[in-house]
Amino acid sequence: MGTYRGKGKTDAKDAFASAGQARMRRDLGLFRPSDEVAVDLRMLITRRTNLVFDRIRQINPLRAQLLEIFPALERMLELTNKRPECCCRATRPRQRSAAAA
């Protein structure tokens, strides 16, 4: 399908590339899903949607708490909705020294 130009891969670019392939190629047949395939596909899409929403519900409170503690964190690390948990994964608690214990 070729490479993406600009700021990376998006659904719109995927759709454009797929439509171009469907228009140009003559060896693609029509896909007529059976009722069983449609039901299975609908279940998979629903499950994925639920997983995405669960992930968002887990990340947003963590992000809010981090920004409450350190407001400049978002600007400093350029956090986006794509990978805000990278900060949590890479951070480790400080080791307590024997003298402090």
C-alpha positions in Angstrom: 0.0 0.0 0.0 3.0 2.3 0.2 4.4 4.5 2.8 2.6 7.3 4.7 3.6 10.8 4.3 3.2 13.5 6.9 2.6 12.9 10.6 2.2 9.1 10.5 -0.5 6.5 10.2 -4.1 7.4 10.7 -7.5 5.6 10.0 -8.2 8.2 7.3 -4.9 7.4 5.5 -5.5 3.6 5.9 -9.0 4.1 4.4 -7.6 6.1 1.5 -4.9 3.5 0.8 -7.4 0.6 1.0 -9.8 2.4 -1.3 -7.0 3.1 -3.8 -6.1 -0.6 -3.8 -9.7 -1.7 -4.2 -10.1 0.7 -7.2 -6.9 -0.3 -9.0 -6.8 -4.1 -8.5 -9.1 -6.3 -10.5 -8.3 -9.5 -8.6 -10.3 -8.6 -5.5 -13.7 -10.3 -5.1 -16.7 -9.2 -3.2 -16.8 -10.2 0.4 -20.2 -11.4 1.5 -20.0 -12.4 5.1 -22.4 -15.0 6.4 -24.6 -14.2 9.4 -22.2 -16.2 11.7 -19.2 -14.2 10.5 -21.0 -10.9 11.0 -22.0 -11.9 14.5 -18.5 -13.0 15.4 -17.1 -9.8 14.0 -19.6 -7.7 15.9 -18.6 -9.5 19.1 -14.9 -8.9 18.5 -15.5 -5.3 17.8 -17.6 -4.9 21.0 -14.9 -6.6 23.1 -12.2 -4.4 21.6 -14.2 -1.3 22.3 -14.8 -2.4 25.9 -11.1 -3.0 26.4 -10.2 0.5 25.0 -12.7 2.1 27.4 -11.3 0.1 30.3 -7.8 1.2 29.5 -8.9 4.9 29.3 -10.7 4.5 32.7 -7.5 3.2 34.2 -5.1 5.8 32.7 -7.1 9.0 33.3 -7.1 8.9 37.1 -3.3 8.1 37.1 -2.7 11.0 34.7 -4.8 13.4 36.8 -2.9 12.4 39.9 0.5 12.8 38.2 -0.5 16.2 37.0 -1.8 17.2 40.4 1.6 16.4 41.9 3.6 17.9 39.1 1.6 20.2 36.8 4.5 20.8 34.3 4.9 17.0 33.7 2.5 16.9 30.7 4.3 19.8 29.0 7.8 18.5 29.9 7.2 14.9 28.7 4.9 15.9 25.9 2.3 13.3 27.0 -0.4 12.5 24.6 -3.4 10.2 24.8 -1.4 7.6 22.9 1.1 6.5 25.5 0.7 8.3 28.9 1.4 5.2 30.9 5.0 5.1 29.6 5.9 7.5 32.4 4.5 5.1 35.0 6.3 2.1 33.6 9.7 3.8 33.5 9.5 5.3 36.9 10.7 3.4 40.0 10.2 4.5 43.7 13.3 5.8 45.4 15.3 3.3 47.5 15.2 4.1 51.2 18.6 4.3 52.8 19.5 2.2 55.9 20.0 5.5 57.9 16.4 6.7 57.0 14.8 3.4 58.1 
